[in-house]
């Protein structure tokens, strides 16, 4: 039986999303080391020595829950380069045609660049236009103000806050901020993201 989300490679001018594979381990280790991303306590970015376990968990989520993890490659002059991050479709509800985009992180050198904007444009386009989703969610830690601002800047609307939603690896309790984009909003959001990508210089 076909999965709701089949493996797909999404290509853009600035970024390429390809399905995560065990062979990406060394490239992911190099990407997380750029900015020591695992030291942000309110995120779930793996340390270099935890990348194999992180990969195994992501692929297990793929097999058991229908998720779709990707690595992000930077594209320059039409040529895909190094892995500079990761992202994922997950919390997939195929019966109601809903999913969440998350587990997203970027190497420091591409943060606030066109890479993130284009990745979101490609993921949302695929979700709404190929998978016929009725809604796409984004969730983040209450304390991750940078992520909250970035999600709102995409055009997503805040649905609410789940108090004491999850226990973090350090034992602290996470309040989760929930955002979403619904199908009727997608044409406007798409136009907004395309406009940002067309701005001279960069898109963040």
Secondary structure, DSSP 8 states (H G I E B T S, - for coil): ---SS----EE-SSEEEEE--GGGHHHHHHHHHTTTGGG-TTS----GGGHHHHHHHHHHHHHHH--EEEEEEEEETTEEEEEEEEEEEEEEETTTTEEEEEEEEE-GGGTTSHHHHHHHHHHHHIIIIIS--SEEEEEEETT-HHHHHHHHHHT-EEEEEEEEEEE-TTS-EEEEEEEEEEHHHHHHHHHHHHHHHHSSS---
